[in-house]
Amino acid sequence: MHEPLRAVNGAGFAAPAGLTALPVVFAPVAGRLHVLLVRREEEPHAGMWSLPGGFMSGDERPEETAQRKLTEKTGVGAVYMEQLQTYGDPKRDPRGWIPSVAYLGLIDAAVLREQESAARWFPVDALAPLAFDHDAVISDGVDRLRGKLWWSNIAVGLLPEKFTMPQARRVFEAISGVAYEPSNFRRGMEQSGLVHDTGSIVKNRPGRPAALYEFVDRRPAWSTRRSRVPATVRLRQPR
């Protein structure tokens, strides 16, 4: 059993004894949204799966810690992440009052070299019990990610520079967990202002030639607005 960590200020006022950062990194895998987890090697919660976070050093900003821990624990290099939320429940960590600043990312699952890493992708709709409050953190991350899907170009790194609407629809369905009626999806994408028709088409394939689209801006820009969910057909069921 670990002795709880304690810290006080100069007046004897109890204060947090440490600060951690949590990278909450998602990817679509086989048509479903997954989250990147590692198995804890130390107490507390040794043997359980968790987000790949850790303690800040004295010369780091929280976002730098999140990037460092992501690389140290998974082998994934620097990725674009934005702050999700701060978690400060005094009882969230048995070692003491240790708040965490969580950072949200969305990447191509192929970035993780599973044969060289102890980290693994897990479907967000079928998670086993996790260490600390990481299940709640992931739930918040899923909600935030899906809430931005139709307002922001968060999917820009998951599609080729020029893509067809069926390609985009598969990615959006994996992230959102819903299915879209194809023609309504195309109309919604065109009206979103996120993409535009390049004027080019894909030839040498069965069926009608498919129009090629591209994002108006390929620089990551995660809007603060919430998403609408147009053209939903049905909830996708876990496979």
Backbone bond lengths (Angstrom), bond angles and torsions (degrees), N, CA, C in turn:
res aa  C-N    CA-C-N  psi(-1)  N-CA   C-N-CA  omega(-1)  CA-C   N-CA-C  phi
1 M - - - 1.461 - - 1.521 108.98 -
2 H 1.329 116.51 127.59 1.456 120.81 -178.95 1.526 110.36 -75.97
3 E 1.334 115.92 140.31 1.452 120.84 171.45 1.525 107.67 -72.83
4 P 1.329 118.87 127.63 1.460 120.38 -177.85 1.524 111.79 -57.67
5 L 1.334 116.02 139.25 1.454 120.97 175.63 1.518 109.54 -75.41
6 R 1.331 116.40 140.91 1.468 120.33 -179.93 1.520 109.59 -136.29
7 A 1.314 115.23 148.14 1.460 120.97 175.40 1.518 108.72 -146.95
8 V 1.330 116.56 145.67 1.463 121.86 177.37 1.511 108.76 -135.38
9 N 1.351 115.69 154.03 1.452 118.07 175.51 1.530 109.67 -87.32
10 G 1.346 116.55 -173.47 1.461 120.47 -175.43 1.508 113.65 -62.58
11 A 1.331 117.72 -23.13 1.461 121.47 179.68 1.522 112.04 -94.42
12 G 1.337 116.40 5.67 1.453 120.10 179.54 1.511 114.12 84.99
13 F 1.340 117.12 10.89 1.454 120.72 -179.85 1.523 109.70 -79.90
14 A 1.336 116.74 127.60 1.463 120.44 -179.29 1.523 110.70 -65.17
15 A 1.331 116.18 134.28 1.457 122.30 -177.61 1.526 109.52 -134.77
16 P 1.346 117.69 163.20 1.464 119.02 176.49 1.522 111.51 -54.84
17 A 1.319 115.91 138.37 1.455 120.65 -177.35 1.515 112.87 -88.37
18 G 1.322 117.97 -8.22 1.457 120.93 -179.23 1.512 110.19 -170.21
19 L 1.310 115.49 167.07 1.451 121.54 178.65 1.517 107.65 -137.07
20 T 1.328 116.46 131.55 1.453 120.89 179.62 1.517 110.40 -118.41
21 A 1.320 115.96 163.87 1.463 122.51 176.21 1.521 108.44 -126.71
22 L 1.330 115.67 141.37 1.461 121.86 -175.80 1.529 110.33 -124.31
23 P 1.324 118.73 114.76 1.461 119.61 169.46 1.519 109.67 -80.68
24 V 1.322 116.33 122.82 1.470 122.58 179.18 1.527 105.92 -109.80
25 V 1.327 115.97 93.75 1.459 121.57 -168.63 1.523 109.89 -109.94
26 F 1.327 115.34 125.88 1.457 122.22 -177.94 1.522 110.52 -112.68
27 A 1.339 114.92 160.51 1.462 122.11 173.51 1.519 108.98 -158.36
28 P 1.339 117.73 145.80 1.461 119.20 171.32 1.525 109.56 -78.67
29 V 1.333 116.46 130.43 1.465 122.37 178.82 1.524 107.59 -134.24
30 A 1.330 116.83 122.53 1.456 122.00 177.75 1.531 112.12 51.23
31 G 1.327 116.31 40.39 1.450 120.81 175.14 1.508 115.96 82.20
32 R 1.339 118.23 7.54 1.466 121.77 179.70 1.521 109.45 -132.36
33 L 1.334 116.29 151.00 1.450 121.15 178.06 1.528 109.70 -77.97
34 H 1.331 116.80 129.71 1.459 123.36 -179.82 1.529 110.07 -121.16
35 V 1.331 115.77 159.14 1.460 122.57 176.33 1.522 109.15 -123.32
36 L 1.318 116.79 147.90 1.460 122.79 -176.70 1.527 110.29 -89.84
37 L 1.344 116.50 122.53 1.462 122.28 -177.14 1.524 111.11 -129.52
38 V 1.336 115.32 158.14 1.464 122.54 174.33 1.527 108.32 -128.97
39 R 1.331 115.96 154.93 1.457 120.47 177.29 1.530 109.37 -89.78
40 R 1.337 116.50 130.24 1.452 120.78 -178.65 1.524 111.11 -72.20
41 E 1.323 115.76 134.38 1.457 121.59 -179.63 1.519 112.54 -98.39
42 E 1.343 117.02 -14.38 1.460 120.86 -175.94 1.519 110.36 -125.42
43 E 1.335 114.46 159.16 1.459 119.45 171.89 1.530 109.14 -73.08
44 P 1.320 117.40 152.05 1.470 126.41 0.34 1.527 112.45 -77.90
45 H 1.317 115.30 159.16 1.464 123.25 176.37 1.526 112.68 66.52
46 A 1.328 117.74 32.74 1.463 120.59 177.75 1.517 109.95 -56.73
47 G 1.318 116.24 136.22 1.454 122.34 179.51 1.506 114.64 90.44
48 M 1.326 118.65 -13.16 1.458 121.04 179.40 1.530 109.98 -89.32
49 W 1.321 115.57 156.75 1.459 120.49 176.30 1.528 109.65 -83.37
50 S 1.330 115.03 148.24 1.462 120.58 -177.32 1.517 109.74 -154.63
51 L 1.314 115.89 168.95 1.462 121.16 170.33 1.526 109.01 -68.97
52 P 1.330 117.98 149.16 1.471 120.94 -173.67 1.526 113.83 -83.19
53 G 1.323 117.17 59.28 1.458 120.62 -178.05 1.503 112.83 -100.55
54 G 1.326 115.82 -169.50 1.452 120.75 178.48 1.511 111.80 174.98
55 F 1.336 115.14 179.91 1.456 121.42 -175.63 1.520 112.10 -73.67
56 M 1.326 114.44 145.29 1.457 121.10 173.83 1.516 109.89 -75.08
57 S 1.329 115.61 148.95 1.462 120.00 169.43 1.525 108.19 -91.67
58 G 1.329 115.97 167.71 1.460 120.10 -174.30 1.506 114.96 -68.81
59 D 1.338 117.90 -13.09 1.465 120.03 -177.33 1.530 112.00 -116.74
60 E 1.325 117.24 23.03 1.456 121.53 -179.36 1.515 112.39 -118.30
61 R 1.324 115.01 149.48 1.457 121.05 165.20 1.524 107.58 -86.40
62 P 1.337 118.17 156.57 1.472 119.59 -177.74 1.522 113.68 -54.81
63 E 1.335 117.55 -39.94 1.467 119.53 -179.16 1.526 112.03 -65.59
64 E 1.334 116.18 -30.86 1.466 119.58 176.56 1.527 110.70 -70.12
65 T 1.326 116.50 -38.12 1.461 119.88 176.46 1.525 110.57 -63.69
66 A 1.325 116.78 -42.83 1.460 119.83 -179.94 1.526 111.01 -59.61
67 Q 1.325 117.11 -42.59 1.462 120.58 178.22 1.527 111.02 -66.20
68 R 1.326 115.98 -43.68 1.469 119.85 -178.50 1.516 111.22 -62.69
69 K 1.325 116.73 -46.93 1.460 120.21 -178.65 1.523 111.55 -66.15
70 L 1.317 116.88 -35.96 1.458 119.92 177.44 1.529 110.06 -59.41
71 T 1.324 116.95 -45.24 1.460 120.78 -179.19 1.522 111.70 -70.69
72 E 1.338 116.79 -44.28 1.458 120.08 -178.57 1.526 112.45 -61.29
73 K 1.317 116.57 -40.41 1.465 119.89 -171.38 1.519 114.60 -95.70
74 T 1.340 117.56 -17.03 1.465 119.45 -177.53 1.520 113.64 -125.56
75 G 1.327 117.71 -20.15 1.453 120.46 -175.39 1.514 113.51 86.05
76 V 1.322 118.22 -4.36 1.459 121.77 177.99 1.524 109.18 -76.66
77 G 1.319 116.82 129.96 1.454 120.79 -179.16 1.518 112.37 -74.24
78 A 1.322 115.49 -170.03 1.464 120.82 -176.65 1.521 110.76 -60.19
79 V 1.320 116.68 131.03 1.460 122.60 177.83 1.526 108.47 -130.37
80 Y 1.324 115.80 161.49 1.455 119.98 179.05 1.517 109.09 -75.23
81 M 1.339 116.99 124.26 1.458 122.09 177.61 1.516 109.63 -135.72
82 E 1.327 115.82 147.76 1.456 121.82 174.79 1.520 109.47 -124.00
83 Q 1.328 115.73 151.48 1.464 119.68 -176.20 1.527 110.16 -63.38
84 L 1.319 114.67 132.71 1.460 121.75 178.15 1.519 110.73 -93.20
85 Q 1.338 116.90 -60.74 1.467 121.20 -174.48 1.528 108.18 -172.92
86 T 1.324 115.60 162.13 1.461 121.57 172.59 1.517 108.65 -106.34
87 Y 1.330 115.74 134.01 1.466 122.40 -178.46 1.521 108.14 -113.35
88 G 1.341 116.59 117.75 1.460 119.97 -172.25 1.505 115.55 -133.04
89 D 1.335 117.71 21.67 1.461 118.84 176.60 1.532 109.16 -58.40
90 P 1.333 119.09 124.75 1.465 120.92 -177.51 1.533 113.77 -58.14
91 K 1.327 117.67 -19.94 1.463 120.45 -177.32 1.527 113.13 -102.66
92 R 1.324 117.50 10.58 1.462 119.49 -175.34 1.526 113.07 -73.71
93 D 1.331 117.55 -18.50 1.464 121.48 -177.69 1.524 108.39 -134.39
94 P 1.336 118.55 125.11 1.470 119.98 -178.08 1.521 113.84 -67.15
95 R 1.328 118.11 -11.30 1.468 120.43 179.48 1.519 112.48 -82.07
96 G 1.315 117.81 -10.50 1.458 120.45 -179.32 1.512 110.68 140.28
97 W 1.324 115.98 -169.22 1.459 121.71 -178.61 1.525 108.73 -79.60
98 I 1.321 116.42 100.24 1.464 121.75 -174.18 1.528 108.92 -130.78
99 P 1.313 118.56 93.29 1.463 121.05 177.77 1.531 111.64 -67.70
100 S 1.324 115.93 156.71 1.466 122.23 175.98 1.516 109.65 -129.17
101 V 1.329 115.42 139.43 1.456 121.94 172.54 1.519 107.11 -104.84
102 A 1.334 116.83 117.93 1.458 121.63 -175.86 1.526 110.50 -97.14
103 Y 1.337 114.87 143.45 1.461 122.20 179.90 1.521 109.60 -125.98
104 L 1.322 115.77 136.15 1.451 123.26 -171.92 1.521 111.04 -102.34
105 G 1.350 116.23 133.50 1.452 121.45 177.36 1.514 111.51 -140.33
106 L 1.325 116.14 156.34 1.467 122.77 177.88 1.521 107.10 -137.75
107 I 1.345 116.70 120.15 1.455 120.63 -174.28 1.524 110.68 -134.58
108 D 1.312 115.25 171.67 1.459 122.40 170.67 1.526 107.75 -76.73
109 A 1.326 117.08 128.77 1.466 120.36 -176.83 1.516 112.55 -60.04
110 A 1.335 117.54 -24.64 1.461 120.76 -178.54 1.524 112.54 -66.75
111 V 1.325 117.08 -14.66 1.472 120.53 177.94 1.525 110.53 -63.07
112 L 1.333 116.98 -31.63 1.460 121.03 178.24 1.525 109.43 -81.80
113 R 1.315 116.88 122.36 1.466 121.60 175.70 1.527 107.45 -92.85
114 E 1.316 116.25 92.44 1.457 120.76 -171.21 1.521 112.76 -61.44
115 Q 1.330 117.48 -31.09 1.456 119.23 -179.72 1.523 112.00 -69.76
116 E 1.331 117.21 -15.76 1.459 121.90 -178.67 1.527 112.35 -112.59
117 S 1.327 117.31 3.58 1.462 120.68 -173.33 1.520 110.50 -132.34
118 A 1.331 115.02 149.23 1.469 120.51 174.11 1.520 111.69 -85.77
119 A 1.316 116.92 -7.48 1.470 121.26 179.60 1.523 110.05 -78.37
120 R 1.334 115.85 154.34 1.452 121.17 179.99 1.526 110.34 -142.32
121 W 1.335 115.30 154.05 1.458 121.89 174.80 1.524 109.76 -88.88
122 F 1.339 116.69 134.46 1.459 122.37 178.73 1.523 109.40 -128.28
123 P 1.343 117.83 135.21 1.475 119.54 177.85 1.520 110.97 -64.55
124 V 1.319 116.35 134.10 1.464 120.35 -175.00 1.520 112.54 -68.37
125 D 1.343 117.32 -18.34 1.454 119.85 -179.32 1.525 112.39 -96.90
126 A 1.347 117.41 11.49 1.463 119.83 179.57 1.531 110.28 -149.39
127 L 1.319 117.01 50.07 1.458 121.81 -177.26 1.521 111.41 -87.08
128 A 1.328 115.92 139.62 1.462 121.17 169.92 1.528 108.26 -75.72
129 P 1.348 119.13 167.32 1.465 120.51 175.64 1.534 110.61 -55.28
130 L 1.320 116.29 136.03 1.456 122.21 -176.34 1.514 111.20 -112.34
131 A 1.341 115.95 164.18 1.461 121.64 178.48 1.523 110.77 -69.21
132 F 1.338 114.69 154.41 1.463 122.83 176.05 1.541 110.00 54.23
133 D 1.339 116.17 -135.96 1.465 121.36 178.60 1.528 110.54 -108.72
134 H 1.331 115.91 27.72 1.462 119.54 -171.34 1.521 113.43 -67.37
135 D 1.343 117.55 -24.10 1.463 117.86 174.98 1.526 110.74 -64.93
136 A 1.326 116.93 -39.43 1.467 120.70 178.13 1.525 111.03 -68.78
137 V 1.334 116.87 -38.21 1.467 120.91 178.10 1.524 109.68 -61.90
138 I 1.325 116.28 -44.93 1.462 120.36 179.95 1.523 110.56 -64.47
139 S 1.323 117.31 -41.30 1.457 120.45 177.72 1.520 111.36 -59.41
140 D 1.329 116.64 -42.33 1.466 120.20 176.73 1.521 110.84 -63.75
141 G 1.343 115.99 -39.60 1.455 119.96 179.60 1.514 112.46 -64.60
142 V 1.324 116.89 -42.06 1.464 121.24 177.79 1.527 109.86 -61.21
143 D 1.328 116.43 -45.64 1.458 120.66 -179.78 1.526 111.41 -61.54
144 R 1.333 116.53 -43.49 1.466 119.89 179.81 1.534 110.65 -66.02
145 L 1.318 116.46 -43.97 1.461 120.71 -178.22 1.525 111.14 -61.34
146 R 1.321 115.65 -48.68 1.458 119.44 -179.10 1.520 112.09 -68.20
147 G 1.344 115.05 -29.05 1.456 118.97 178.41 1.514 113.70 -70.34
148 K 1.325 117.34 -19.33 1.461 121.25 -178.44 1.528 113.41 -101.96
149 L 1.324 116.31 -5.42 1.454 119.84 -168.42 1.519 113.90 -57.14
150 W 1.337 117.22 -41.00 1.462 119.78 -175.92 1.526 113.37 -96.72
151 W 1.333 117.14 0.28 1.467 119.88 177.77 1.521 111.84 -108.58
152 S 1.320 118.39 -16.36 1.455 121.72 -171.05 1.521 110.65 -132.83
153 N 1.325 115.83 161.28 1.464 119.31 179.69 1.526 111.25 -90.98
154 I 1.335 117.16 43.82 1.461 120.34 -176.80 1.516 112.55 -64.37
155 A 1.337 117.84 -21.05 1.465 120.89 -178.83 1.523 112.66 -88.80
156 V 1.326 117.66 7.00 1.459 120.48 -172.61 1.523 112.49 -60.18
157 G 1.334 117.94 -34.14 1.461 120.08 -178.69 1.510 114.28 -83.35
158 L 1.337 117.50 -0.43 1.460 121.25 -176.66 1.524 112.82 -104.91
159 L 1.311 116.70 -3.64 1.457 121.47 -178.92 1.523 110.16 -124.96
160 P 1.345 117.65 152.03 1.463 118.52 174.80 1.523 111.00 -62.48
161 E 1.312 116.56 167.59 1.464 120.05 -178.09 1.520 110.77 -57.30
162 K 1.334 117.40 -39.41 1.463 122.65 174.04 1.525 107.35 -121.12
163 F 1.325 116.12 130.88 1.459 120.36 -172.06 1.525 110.16 -141.65
164 T 1.331 114.96 160.82 1.455 120.96 175.84 1.519 109.18 -92.29
165 M 1.319 116.65 164.10 1.460 120.52 177.60 1.530 112.20 -64.32
166 P 1.347 119.68 -39.16 1.464 117.64 175.05 1.527 112.99 -59.65
167 Q 1.330 117.72 -37.72 1.466 119.82 176.59 1.525 110.63 -62.46
168 A 1.330 116.72 -46.13 1.463 120.69 179.84 1.524 110.71 -63.99
169 R 1.322 116.90 -40.49 1.466 119.70 -177.31 1.527 111.00 -63.47
170 R 1.329 117.97 -39.75 1.470 120.45 179.28 1.527 110.83 -62.28
171 V 1.323 116.99 -40.48 1.465 120.68 179.45 1.523 110.16 -67.82
172 F 1.319 117.53 -45.59 1.462 121.07 -178.87 1.528 110.85 -64.73
173 E 1.325 117.45 -37.32 1.459 119.82 178.55 1.522 111.56 -66.97
174 A 1.339 116.76 -39.26 1.463 119.52 178.98 1.521 111.04 -64.18
175 I 1.328 117.63 -40.08 1.461 121.25 -179.45 1.522 111.11 -72.10
176 S 1.318 117.02 -45.18 1.468 120.92 -172.63 1.519 113.26 -80.37
177 G 1.340 117.02 -26.00 1.448 119.69 -175.98 1.516 113.84 78.56
178 V 1.328 116.84 14.07 1.465 120.74 177.05 1.524 109.13 -127.86
179 A 1.340 115.53 162.96 1.462 121.36 176.03 1.520 108.89 -103.00
180 Y 1.329 116.49 146.54 1.462 122.07 -178.36 1.522 110.49 -117.09
181 E 1.313 115.70 141.38 1.452 120.68 172.59 1.527 106.95 -69.32
182 P 1.342 119.25 125.80 1.468 121.60 -169.40 1.526 115.84 -53.37
183 S 1.338 117.69 -48.32 1.464 117.93 -176.51 1.521 111.49 -68.88
184 N 1.327 117.51 -37.16 1.459 119.75 177.29 1.523 111.32 -68.81
185 F 1.341 116.93 -35.06 1.460 120.03 176.43 1.525 110.36 -62.35
186 R 1.318 117.06 -46.69 1.460 120.23 178.98 1.523 110.63 -59.21
187 R 1.329 116.47 -45.25 1.461 120.02 -179.85 1.531 110.68 -62.79
188 G 1.337 116.18 -42.56 1.460 119.51 178.80 1.511 112.64 -63.11
189 M 1.328 116.63 -39.52 1.469 119.99 178.24 1.522 111.13 -65.70
190 E 1.318 116.28 -43.80 1.462 119.58 -179.40 1.524 111.33 -64.85
191 Q 1.331 117.29 -35.93 1.460 120.85 -179.38 1.527 113.21 -81.31
192 S 1.339 117.32 -13.23 1.462 120.14 -177.60 1.519 113.16 -70.58
193 G 1.329 116.58 -24.18 1.455 120.20 -175.77 1.513 113.45 81.65
194 L 1.329 117.11 0.77 1.461 120.41 -179.14 1.520 112.57 -82.39
195 V 1.334 116.86 -29.96 1.462 121.57 -175.88 1.516 109.48 -130.76
196 H 1.325 115.40 165.22 1.459 119.93 171.37 1.520 109.69 -145.81
197 D 1.317 115.14 157.30 1.459 122.85 179.16 1.528 108.46 -72.09
198 T 1.328 116.81 130.16 1.474 120.22 -178.42 1.520 112.46 -81.47
199 G 1.335 116.25 -13.45 1.456 119.64 -175.18 1.511 112.84 87.10
200 S 1.318 117.74 -4.59 1.460 122.64 178.30 1.522 109.91 -99.55
201 I 1.320 116.22 160.64 1.457 121.46 177.96 1.516 110.08 -132.43
202 V 1.330 115.21 160.93 1.458 121.97 175.01 1.518 107.95 -95.75
203 K 1.327 116.19 122.47 1.453 121.39 178.58 1.522 109.32 -108.06
204 N 1.312 116.04 -174.91 1.469 122.69 176.67 1.519 112.23 55.86
205 R 1.344 115.80 43.35 1.457 121.03 176.20 1.522 108.20 -145.50
206 P 1.341 117.60 155.67 1.464 119.43 -179.60 1.523 111.69 -61.91
207 G 1.342 115.79 150.90 1.452 120.10 177.40 1.515 113.00 83.12
208 R 1.329 114.76 -168.07 1.456 120.84 -179.12 1.520 110.49 -70.75
209 P 1.340 118.17 147.45 1.469 119.76 174.76 1.524 110.49 -58.08
210 A 1.324 116.67 139.15 1.467 121.63 -177.38 1.516 110.50 -100.99
211 A 1.332 115.80 133.84 1.465 120.86 177.63 1.526 109.81 -69.37
212 L 1.320 115.78 146.37 1.454 122.08 177.46 1.522 109.85 -103.59
213 Y 1.315 115.09 134.07 1.459 122.53 179.42 1.523 109.31 -116.94
214 E 1.333 115.10 165.92 1.461 120.81 173.20 1.521 108.85 -148.71
215 F 1.344 115.97 156.43 1.460 119.74 176.07 1.520 109.74 -69.73
216 V 1.312 116.19 141.29 1.461 121.28 178.46 1.525 110.02 -61.03
217 D 1.323 116.21 -38.36 1.468 121.62 179.02 1.523 107.46 -135.93
218 R 1.323 117.90 125.23 1.459 121.31 -178.71 1.529 112.59 -91.22
219 R 1.315 117.76 -2.37 1.456 119.60 175.02 1.523 109.15 -76.67
220 P 1.353 118.09 131.73 1.470 119.30 -179.14 1.523 111.15 -56.47
221 A 1.316 116.81 129.61 1.471 122.35 -179.94 1.511 107.75 -147.17
222 W 1.322 116.28 97.01 1.464 121.72 -175.78 1.516 108.93 -91.56
223 S 1.316 115.88 101.77 1.460 121.71 -177.24 1.522 111.50 -58.13
224 T 1.337 115.73 152.23 1.466 120.82 175.32 1.524 111.63 -83.26
225 R 1.340 116.92 -6.81 1.464 120.41 -177.85 1.526 110.18 -80.38
226 R 1.322 115.27 157.24 1.459 121.49 176.66 1.526 109.81 -88.19
227 S 1.328 115.05 155.52 1.451 120.32 -176.62 1.516 112.80 -85.97
228 R 1.312 115.06 150.38 1.449 120.34 162.08 1.534 106.22 -92.17
229 V 1.300 118.47 167.15 1.461 121.09 178.38 1.524 108.17 -126.99
230 P 1.325 117.94 84.99 1.455 120.10 -175.85 1.520 112.19 -81.79
231 A 1.294 116.53 156.71 1.457 123.67 168.13 1.520 114.06 59.40
232 T 1.328 117.37 32.06 1.469 120.07 179.47 1.526 109.66 -74.17
233 V 1.319 115.51 133.45 1.455 120.67 176.53 1.513 110.46 -97.81
234 R 1.317 117.32 -51.64 1.453 121.67 -177.43 1.516 108.79 -162.64
235 L 1.320 115.65 159.85 1.457 119.46 172.33 1.513 108.85 -70.68
236 R 1.327 116.05 137.57 1.467 120.08 175.74 1.522 108.17 -79.24
237 Q 1.305 116.26 133.53 1.450 121.11 -178.37 1.524 110.30 -91.65
238 P 1.344 118.09 143.86 1.471 120.16 176.29 1.512 110.16 -57.66
239 R 1.334 114.98 141.63 1.460 119.45 -179.63 1.525 111.22 -92.02
